[in-house]
Amino acid sequence: MRAWSNPDVPRLDGFGSAPAVHVFNTATRSVVETRPEDTARMYVCGITPYDATHIGHAATYVAFDLLYRAWRDAGHGVLYVQNVTDVDDPLLERATATDTDWRELADSQIELFRDDMVALRVIAPDEYVGAVESIPLVVEIVEQLREKGFVYDVDGDLYFAVHSDPRFGLVSGMDEQEMLRVFAERGGDPDRPGKKHALDCLLWQAERPGEPAWDSALGRGRPGWHVECSSIALRFLGEDFDVQGGGSDLAFPHHEMSASEAQAAFDGLTFASSYMHAGMVALEGEKMSKSKGNLVFVSKLREAGTDPMAIRLALLAHHYRADWEWTDADLTRAESRLAAWRKALESASAAQAKQLVTVVRTALANDLDAPAALGAIDSWAANWHEGDGAGADDVRRLIDARLGIAL
């Protein structure tokens, strides 16, 4: 599947290398140093293409864009993979509710998402892979699990016995009672008759009347959600890749089960080194979500004339791990900040630029602390009249390279 066009990201030549990047690893409940080899490898779970692109989506992908930029500035190449769940129950339900062909709905929403990512200057993944095109990869991993005896049939559907992986539960750190509660809330089926354990998850769904299905060695049907990401990540990144990422609502069940499916299929395999999760965005007191319909869309803000750089700045004002609430004031503050930076830019001195590079790099190496980086630039902008303009290009390159803001 085609991703989107990349922004032109400048390099900070002449300032040495950025420090190593530290991020919060959900699996260890601690901030850890990322230790990529020459090329950092990252998988970020993509959208199910309906109601794209809301501010919660945008906050997540901007967060991982910060990580990409941090690795790049630290001298690493980056191999970035993202999926798009272009067939799944919620998509089919929306298509039925709106009397739309599910493929047309998916295609239109994916294109809208691409446009929004371009506007927000988010670096595109190297591999952008749809669930439909991943079916051969899914079949391979399900057959591997079945050969090991970790798969069973419930009325034609194939389930993974999650406790086949002795490390099941280590990603989220939840106990079983909490897992059962969350599983039911987030698309699981703990009460389905015939399952061996309530937490076992669907690998392959047999064809249902009126729903899309594909022929395969597993029978005619379509893939489950979690195994889609297991198979894509292993195919394009290999094992023990540096970061598995997404919103915090994916830690369980999605990331937990994706990891366990991969680890059970291949003896001794470690799926990802770190699991990194972005916070949830609320609107009017409730988590912004497609099911609630309380959404603010990037495309609507852009259509209303909002500068995409102001939207991005509004997102960066909140630490990526924080849960926060979107208000009109977020955008107002971001627009004022953007104007102040642009006004101050042409008066930046070389000394100010050098100091800013150090401070911003240090903030972003510390668990991608974008609010601290923004605060440092605000302090510089408040004293813009003290500069002579010799550092203007360097400040512009810094703010673009590390924060993705084009002044």
N, C-alpha and C positions, 0 to 999 in steps of 0.2 A: 504494500500500500504506500502511496505517496505521502510524505510528511508535509512540510511547508518550507518556504525559503528562509535561509538563515540571515540574521542581521550581520552587518560588517562589524566585527568586534575588534577594537584596537588592542595592541599590546603595550605594556608599560615598559618599553625598552629604556635602559638607562637607570633603572631603579633596583636592579638585582632581582632575586627571586622572592616570591611571597612565602610566608611561613606555612608549615604543614597545617592542614585543615582538621579541626576537631568538630565532631558532631555528637548529638545525643543518640546513643544506641538503645532502642527500646528493649532489646533482648537482654542487655546487661544492666539497664536502668542507670546508665552513667554516660558522661561525656568521654568519648574515646578519640584517639588520633586515627584518622584514616591513613592507611599505609598502602597506597597503590604501588604497583610496579610501574614501569614506564607509562603504561596506559591504565587510567582509572576506568572501572567498569560499573555502570549504573543501570538499574532497571527501575522505571517508575510506572506504576499502574495508570493506564489511561482511562478515558471516559467510556461510559456506555452512552452512545450518541443520541440523546434526547435532552432537551433543556440545556443546551450548551450555548455559551460558556458563562456560567454564573460566577459570581465573585469568589465563592468557595473553591471552584475549579481553579480559577486564575491564581488565587493565593498559593495553592499547592504547586502549580507548575512554575510560578515565579520563585518559590522557595528552592526547588531543585535546580532551577536555572542559576541561582546564586552559588550552589555547590559546584555546578559545572564550571562557572567562571572562576571560582576559587581554585579548583584543581588546575585549570588552564594557566592561571597566573602563577601557580606554584611550579610550573614546568612540566605538567603531565599532559599527555594526550588523553582524550576521553572517548570511550565507546559507550554510547547512550542508546538504550533500547526502551521503547514504550509500546504498549499494546493498545488496541481499541476493541472493546467488546461489542462487535457489530452484529451479534445475534445473542439475545438473552431474554428472559421472561419480561423484565420491565420494559424493554424496547418493544417487544411484541404487544404487550398490554397497551402501551401508548399508541402504537400504530392502529390497533383495533379501536381504541377510544376515539381517535381522530379520523377514522376511516381513511387511513393512509397506508400505502404499501410499505411494509417494514424496511425494505431496501432503499426506497426513496427517502424515507425518514432518516435512516442512518446516513445516507450519502449527503443529504442536505445539512445535517447537524455536524458531520465531520468537516465539511467545507467551511461552515461557520466557525468551528473551533480553529481550523487552520488560519482563517482571517484574523481571529482575535489574537492568536499566538504571534502572528507577524506584527500586528499593531503593538503588542506589548513587548516586542523585541526578545521573545523567548527563543533560545537556541533550539533548533529542531533535533529530534533523535536521529541517530544514524540508521536505525531500523525501526520502522513504524509498522506494526504487524497486527492485522485484524484477526479476530477469533475464527472467522470462516477460513481464511487462508492458513491458519495454524492447525487445521483438523488433522492432516497427516502426522504432524508432530505430536498431537494429543494421542492419536491412536498408538503411536510407538511407545509412549510412556505408560499408557494404560495396559498395553500388552506386556510390558516389562513387569509391572506391578502384579498382573494376573499370573504370570509365570511363577512369581514368588509366593502366590497364595494370599495376596493382600486385597483381592477384589472379590466381591460377591454380587449376586443378582437379586434384585427385588422387582418382580413383575416386569422383567426386561430391562430395567435400569441398572447400571453398574455403579456400585459404591466402593469407596476406599475405606478400609478399616484403619482409622487414624492412629490407633495405638500400636500399629505395626512399626511406627517410627518411635523409638524410645525417647527421642527428643521432643516429641509432641508436647506443646505447652510452654516451651522455653521462649518462644518469640514474644508472646503477649504477657506471660507471667500470671495468667489467670488461674484460679482453681476451677474445678469441674463445675461447681454450681454456677459460678459467674459465666463460664463458657456456655452452659446450657441456656442461660437467660439471654445472653447476647446473640447466640446462634439463632434463636427463635426470632429475635428482633431484626436480624440482618440477612434474611433470605434463606436461613437454614430450615430443615424439616425434622426437628428432633422427635416428633411424635409419629412419624410415618411407620405404620405397621410393617413388620418384616425386616426392619433394620436390626443388626446385631448390637449396635451401640447407638445411643441417641445422637452422638456427635459425628458419626461417620458421614462422609460427604459424597455428593454425587460426582462421578467421573464422566459418565456418558448417559445421556437421556435418550431413551428409545423414542421413535417417531410418535408424535401425537397428531390426531386428526386436525387438519387445517394449519399446522405449524411447519416451518421449514425443517428439512432433514436431509442428510447426506449419506450415501452408501459408504460403508467402511467394513473392515474386518471385524468390527465390534457389532455389526448390524447397522441398520439404517437409523440415524438419529443425529444428535448434535452434542458438542462438548459441554461439560460442566464448567463453571466459572473459574474455580481455583486451578484446575489442571491446565487451563489455557495459559496462565502465566508461568506455571512450572515448566511447561514444555518450551515456550518461547524463550524464556530466560536461559535455560540450559543450552538451547540450540545456538543462540547468538552471543552469549556471554561465557558459557562454561560454568564450572562449579566455583564456589567460594569467591564470587564476584564481590566488589567492594561495598555497594549499597543497594538494598532493596527499599524503595520508597513509595510513599503515597500519603493519603490523608490518615489521620489517627483512627478513623473508623474502619480502616482496613487491617489494622494489627491483628484483630480477630473478628471473623474467622479467616479472612482471605489470606493474609500473609502467613499465618500459622499453618494453614492447610496446604498452601502452595509449597511451602518449605518441606513439610512432612511428606508430601507425595513424591517430591524429587529425592529426598533423602532415603525414603523407603525403597524407591526403585533402584537405587545404585548404592551398594554397600560402601560405607566409609565416606560418602559424599557430604560436604557441607554446602548448603545452598547459597547463603550470603554471609559475608563477614559482619555487616551491620544492617540494622533495620531502622530506618529514619522516617519519622511521621510528622506531618504538618498538622497544626491545630484546626479546629472547626470554626467556621464563621457563622455568626448568628445574625438575625434580623428581627427587630422588635421582640427581643426576649427569647426567641426560639432558634435552634440550629437551622441554618439555611439548608434546605434540602428539597430535592425534586418531589418527594412524596408529600411534603407539606405545601409546596407551591410558593413558599415565601422566598423568592429569588430576585436578585439584582443581576442583570445581564450586562456583560462587557459590551456587547454589540449595541445594546440600547443606549448605554452611556455614550458610546462613540457616535451613534446616530444623532444624539442630542448636542453634539459638538464638543464633548469633553476630550481634552488632550489625552491620548493613551499614556503619555508619560506621567500625567497626574494620577491616572488610575494605578499605574505601577507604583508610584511613590506612596499612594494611600495604602497599598498592600505592604510595602516595605517598612512602613512605620510601626508595624506590629511584628514581634519576634515570630519566626515561622512556627515554633512549637506552641505558641499561646493560642488559647481559644479567645475569640474577641467578637464584638458586635459591630457590624457595618452601620454607619449613620451618614447622613449628608455632610456632617461636620468633618468626617474623614477626608472627603473629597475637597471640601473648602480649604482645609489646612494644607492638603497636598498641592493644590493650585497656587496657594500663597508661597509655599516652600519652593516650588518650581520657578515661580517668577523671581523670587529673591536670589536663587542660585544663578539664573540667567543674567540678572542685572549685575551680579558681583563678578561674573566669570572673567570679563575682559580686563579686570584690574588685579587679577591674581599675580602675586610675585613668585619667583622661582623658589624662594625659601618656603613660602606658604605651601606650594605644590608638593615639595619634597616632604614636608611634615605631614601633609594630608595623606599622601600615599602610605606612609608608615602607619598612621593611626587607623586609616580605613582598612588596610590589610590586616592589622592586628585584631580589630573588632570582628571582621568577617572570618578570621581563622578560629575565633572563639565561638564555636557553635553558631556560625552565620549570624552574628549579632548585628543585623541591619539597622535597628533603631540606634545603636551606639554609633555606627558609621554615619547615619543621617545627622545625628547630633553634632558630630565633629565637623561635618560640612556646613551645618547651620552656623556654628561658631565662626568658621572662616568667613562665611557670607556676611555675617554681622559686622565684620571688620574689613569689608571689601575695599574701602577707600584708602586703606594703608598700602595696597599693592601697586605695582608699576605695570602690570600686564604681561611681564616676561614669562609667567607660569601658566597663562591662560590655556594653552594647548594641552599642557600636562594635566591640569585639573579636569579639562573636558575629557581627556582620554581615561583618566582614573574613574570618573563617575560613569562613563559608558562601559569600560571594561569590567568593572567590579559590581556595579549596581544595575547595569542595563538601561540607564537613563541617558537619552540623547538630548544634550542641551543645544 
